[in-house]
Amino acid sequence: RCQTEYENRDEAAKGDETARKQFHAFVLFLAELYLNLEIKGTKGQVTRAEILQEGLRELLNSLFSNPVDSNLICAVKLLKLTGSVLEDAWKEKGNNVMEEMIQRIENVVLDANCSRDVKHMLLKVVELRSSNWGRVHETSPHTKATPENDPNYFMNEPTFYTSDGVPFTAADPDYQEKYQELLEREDLFPDYEENGMALSGPGDQYFNDLDNKMDPEIEEAYEKFCLESEHKRKQ
């Protein structure tokens, strides 16, 4: 059945709405199959089905050759799903197929009578590809991550709050000054155990008020601050 659908790709891409809808489902099915079907070689190496790789290339050509909105949206979904692995596979063969696809997208954006929204989606795919499909390479395990060599250094930093309630993280240029001010205010809070539970009793009105008023982000930041304060005190 896949072979039949594949052979009729150009007619389906030019067909009515029902035919195109069925064709698009077939395209995305093959894309999922390509991603998930692993083939083990004689030496134990794992590869993907080359026949599907070439098939997806021809399906993309059919979609771009008939640039109505629904075909282009299907092409966008296909590239977002498989673009990175397809490009890697093509590069291993020394082919520049993805460059050709990006050029086709740019031609469609310039010339086709598709909607503005679809053109925007196509440009987002070009942008995604220019950022290596959104893949972030980890820093070398032998290199300690720093703000200079790791663009995501501050991504998971906890959020703290100044006395005025203004949030800040380690990425803030005034971090040290603001954090020091936070430490100087730690006598405003009761002692905390290492597990973050208050030593004061359950009937303490101050903590009851905190439970009622804090949103989750502030509560998390507050607990992290208290744990860090306790850690520094023990040092």
Solvent accessible surface area in square Angstrom, and as a share of the most:
residue,aa,sasa,rsa
1,R,212,0.77
2,C,55,0.33
3,Q,111,0.49
4,T,80,0.46
5,E,28,0.13
6,Y,49,0.19
7,E,105,0.47
8,N,73,0.38
9,R,48,0.18
10,D,63,0.33
11,E,114,0.51
12,A,18,0.14
13,A,1,0.01
14,K,144,0.61
15,G,23,0.22
16,D,96,0.50
17,E,133,0.59
18,T,103,0.60
19,A,38,0.30
20,R,48,0.17
21,K,151,0.64
22,Q,93,0.41
23,F,2,0.01
24,H,23,0.10
25,A,65,0.51
26,F,17,0.07
27,V,0,0.00
28,L,48,0.24
29,F,107,0.44
30,L,10,0.05
31,A,0,0.00
32,E,81,0.36
33,L,60,0.30
34,Y,2,0.01
35,L,40,0.20
36,N,109,0.56
37,L,76,0.38
38,E,111,0.50
39,I,78,0.40
40,K,156,0.66
41,G,28,0.27
42,T,145,0.84
43,K,185,0.78
44,G,52,0.50
45,Q,90,0.40
46,V,75,0.43
47,T,70,0.41
48,R,93,0.34
49,A,6,0.05
50,E,99,0.45
51,I,141,0.71
52,L,22,0.11
53,Q,10,0.05
54,E,61,0.27
55,G,8,0.08
56,L,0,0.00
57,R,62,0.23
58,E,62,0.28
59,L,0,0.00
60,L,0,0.00
61,N,38,0.20
62,S,4,0.02
63,L,0,0.00
64,F,6,0.03
65,S,65,0.42
66,N,21,0.11
67,P,49,0.31
68,V,69,0.40
69,D,52,0.27
70,S,39,0.25
71,N,0,0.00
72,L,0,0.00
73,I,55,0.28
74,C,3,0.02
75,A,0,0.00
76,V,5,0.03
77,K,103,0.44
78,L,0,0.00
79,L,0,0.00
80,K,127,0.54
81,L,66,0.33
82,T,0,0.00
83,G,0,0.00
84,S,24,0.15
85,V,30,0.17
86,L,0,0.00
87,E,12,0.06
88,D,55,0.29
89,A,19,0.14
90,W,1,0.00
91,K,124,0.53
92,E,153,0.69
93,K,88,0.37
94,G,68,0.65
95,N,59,0.30
96,N,96,0.49
97,V,3,0.02
98,M,4,0.02
99,E,72,0.32
100,E,90,0.40
101,M,3,0.01
102,I,13,0.06
103,Q,94,0.42
104,R,72,0.26
105,I,0,0.00
106,E,64,0.29
107,N,67,0.34
108,V,13,0.07
109,V,25,0.15
110,L,141,0.70
111,D,111,0.58
112,A,14,0.11
113,N,158,0.81
114,C,14,0.08
115,S,46,0.30
116,R,215,0.78
117,D,107,0.56
118,V,5,0.03
119,K,50,0.21
120,H,107,0.48
121,M,62,0.27
122,L,1,0.00
123,L,88,0.44
124,K,99,0.42
125,V,1,0.01
126,V,31,0.18
127,E,101,0.45
128,L,54,0.27
129,R,46,0.17
130,S,91,0.59
131,S,62,0.40
132,N,53,0.27
133,W,23,0.08
134,G,47,0.46
135,R,94,0.34
136,V,98,0.56
137,H,145,0.65
138,E,164,0.74
139,T,45,0.26
140,S,53,0.34
141,P,128,0.80
142,H,176,0.78
143,T,66,0.38
144,K,175,0.74
145,A,37,0.29
146,T,45,0.26
147,P,64,0.41
148,E,153,0.69
149,N,63,0.32
150,D,27,0.14
151,P,124,0.78
152,N,45,0.23
153,Y,82,0.31
154,F,69,0.29
155,M,133,0.59
156,N,140,0.72
157,E,60,0.27
158,P,32,0.20
159,T,31,0.18
160,F,6,0.02
161,Y,44,0.17
162,T,18,0.11
163,S,67,0.44
164,D,125,0.65
165,G,46,0.44
166,V,79,0.46
167,P,78,0.49
168,F,6,0.03
169,T,38,0.22
170,A,26,0.20
171,A,52,0.41
172,D,35,0.18
173,P,132,0.83
174,D,70,0.36
175,Y,46,0.17
176,Q,137,0.61
177,E,127,0.57
178,K,46,0.19
179,Y,15,0.06
180,Q,92,0.41
181,E,62,0.28
182,L,9,0.05
183,L,33,0.16
184,E,117,0.52
185,R,51,0.19
186,E,42,0.19
187,D,120,0.62
188,L,118,0.59
189,F,42,0.17
190,P,52,0.32
191,D,80,0.41
192,Y,16,0.06
193,E,79,0.35
194,E,121,0.54
195,N,109,0.56
196,G,12,0.12
197,M,125,0.56
198,A,34,0.26
199,L,101,0.50
200,S,36,0.23
201,G,44,0.43
202,P,138,0.87
203,G,65,0.62
204,D,44,0.23
205,Q,117,0.52
206,Y,97,0.37
207,F,25,0.10
208,N,53,0.27
209,D,47,0.25
210,L,31,0.15
211,D,101,0.53
212,N,122,0.62
213,K,162,0.69
214,M,38,0.17
215,D,68,0.35
216,P,111,0.70
217,E,104,0.46
218,I,67,0.34
219,E,59,0.27
220,E,90,0.40
221,A,5,0.04
222,Y,24,0.09
223,E,68,0.31
224,K,72,0.30
225,F,7,0.03
226,C,8,0.05
227,L,65,0.32
228,E,61,0.27
229,S,5,0.03
230,E,24,0.11
231,H,108,0.48
232,K,95,0.40
233,R,122,0.45
234,K,123,0.52
235,Q,160,0.71
